[in-house]
């Protein structure tokens, strides 16, 4: 019996896959916990409070799938919370930011379970549309995967800073405002191809644009939604493909950073705080995604552009006043 058949006959399987992903995430912390238990690494110190973990979870969950840049908001939120002062804390925090986005991933996985199930059926040769969508998702994922593996450390070294994030927020905001005034960005005219009609060439175009979002503050969601609209998808199809592509891209990034930084996260912040951030991010993302899907079927992206410009302006003022560390 194939996985799609099992999922169809047993609705509770909708929870099984997210639960399995969560267990895999927690399993990634086991080496670090074992190292602490055997005395190979020191016990965690109180460098993040439960409240701070919950705040970061809310920021991550709300902004992950909105075109406003979750990484940019997280980096700036850390400035106000005062976390990541030492090099060790900063390294752990950068990994922590990536890892708690797993909560947002699970929220989308739950919401779009029907579409994910069709893709799984396609992989097993049971659904032609699902197979095409799964293949296009993989094609769109590959450019970011290659660039991420080659330049991950340099991206973090050069671009994970206050000024790069603020610049990306501002420029991205202006770009959204301009784009929203074009036929592609007009939320009132959602004409375009359905997700099932997307070609591999369109998937490549979306995947290449997603690479730009490796600059923190740009927004992966923004680039993939705009990419979908530019290549000719409908608003609904562009938004949904952005979410589905995010499942693959963000899952890969999360597992990659977990392997690299799991021990440092547990050493600096313990295990309770990452779990809290993970759970809160999932709840916040569920609400955020449900709202955005409805909003973008009736409106353009313009509100997100004005929001980004306003946030960038506020942070520029704070930097000039010396209230925000560069």
Beta strands, then each sheet from edge to edge (+ up, - down):
end
